[in-house]
Structure formats: structure tokens, C-alpha cells
Amino acid sequence: MTRKSPHIALVTGSRMPKPDVETPFLVAALSDLQLASEIVPWDSAEFDWSAVPLVLLRTPWDYSQRSTEFLAWAERVSNVTQLLNPFPLVKWNCHKSYMRDLQEHGVRIVPTQWLPKGADVVQDIGPLLLSHMGKVVAKPAIGVGANGSKLDDAQSPDFVAHLETLLSQGDVLLQPYVPSVAVRGEKSLIFFEGSFSHCVRKVPANGDYRVQDRYGGTVQEDAPTLQELAEAEKVIAAMTEIAGPSLYARVDLVEWEDAPALMELEVIEPQLFFKFAPHSAQGLAQSLKDQLTAV
């Protein structure tokens, strides 16, 4: 007996760092609209992606560990069916150099220095580290969930050793510590089809700087200020101009020098915090139904 293909494939990962508790909200919302769906790891060897009219990236949280393989898969899928978000946008967002593009389009970002893979920490990066007073954060240019990030004094032996390890693996971002995160947290503004949907505040555990729940961070429903909403809308507009429109996007803002600044723009696998916004999963499901109708 041939299994009936779902209308929508919801993409996850096969090597998940934590359980995916969000996608079931979307599965239920799609079912309410009489749409079948199936949750499938992106690296599944058996699944026929061409058999479904729409493939939605939801929680491929292991993509950064195999980014070259993931992007090759995403490009193949985009050639045989509709991939959302679209492949050009996914490819652009995969490497955090996208923040430099956004900055050039007028977006205010946390001050960032980009260090190329293989750079010598002593000869190439040493003078830069000496110029930093206080704590800094190093993070991989391709990464999710604060994996590989480290906060420390720029000249400390542990930080230098960590930086050497990161640079041996790929490009690296160097940013100053943002003290407001410990007090006010980080706001995530979620957009569907370019329009603001809802907002949450993510707060780190006491003594930590990482807002992710795996490090003890907590999430609460919140609302953006007019200034935060305007900055987030500027991010979405710049993204659309540079790489194209998105079905979904999450703009993460922090306060830097008394004004909102971009920490991350997520259009590949962001948590969308459905449970903090009634009907948000239904809204995304309706957008997906509209996409299917347009196919």
C-alpha cells in the first residue's frame, strides 16, 4: 500500500540538542485547516521531497554542525519543490556576515568584528584583543543556540585558547559584552510574511549571559516599544531588499548604548514561541495554506 504524501513536510534535525516542543502546535493548526503534515529530518535518506508541494524549515537545529551538507540539501530541495524560507534567503542567513550587510543598509547592530578562519591569534588578532577593555564574546559565524560562544576578558589565556580553536574551525565574530542583557534580557520580535506577529523577552539565568533555555534562560510574553518595533521593521525591510522576503523571521534585539540593536536575525530554524501568542500558530498555518493555493 502506497503511503499518501503529506501536503507539507516540516523539517527538523536528526541530531537535536533538545526536544522540539513547538512544531506540534503547527501540526495541530494545520490539521484544523484540513492540511496534512509530516515532521521529517532534513537528512532523511528515505523521504521523497519532490512528492510534497511545500517543505517548511522548522527546527533543523543541527544544521550548523554540517552547514555545507545542509545548504547542498536545501538547494536540491528548492529545485524540486517549494522550500520556505526560500533557499537564497537561507544561504544568506546561514553565515553571520549577513549582519554586516544589514548594517550597510542602515540597521543598528551590536558592534561586531569579523575574524577570518585561520587567522593567527597573536600576529593577526593580538592588537585587536589588546584594544578591548573588559569582557568580550567570541562566537562562530555559523552556529545556533550560543554553541561555541565564550564570554571572558579579551586577553585571558582561556579566551585566547578558545578563540584559537574557533578560528581553526571557521570564521568568528567578536563582540563586546552587552551588560543590558543580564538586566533586561533580549527581545525577540516574530514576523510572518513581513508583518509583526508577537514578541517575547528572553532572560538569562543569574550570572549567565546566554538567554537560551538550555543554559537556564527563561521566556516571558512581552511587547516591543515603538523604537524596538521600528528597528525590527527596518531589519525586515533591509533583509527583503538584500535577500528576498520571508514567510517567517525572528528579530532579536538588545539594548546597546540606550537604543535597540540587532543581536541576530533568524530565518532558518528560530523558535517562534507559539505558546506565548494565542493563534500565532494558526496564523502561520493559514499563510502556509495560502502558499499551497498559490502553487
JODAFEN-V704594 format. One line per field, one symbol per residue. ss: DSSP state (H for helix, E for strand, - for the rest). A space follows every 10 residues. Layout:
ss=???
//
This chain:
ss=-------EEE EE-------- --HHHHHHHH HH----EEEE E-------HH H--EEEEEE- --HHHHHHHH HHHHHHHHHH -EEE--HHHH HHHH---HHH HHHH----E- -EEEE----- HHHHHHHHHH ----EEEEEE ---------E EEE---HHHH HHHHHHHHH- -EEEEE---H HHHH-EEEEE EE--EEEEEE EEE------- --HHH--EEE EE---HHHHH HHHHHHHHHH HHH----EEE EEEEEE--EE EEEEEE---- ---HHH---H HHHHHHHHHH HHHH-
//
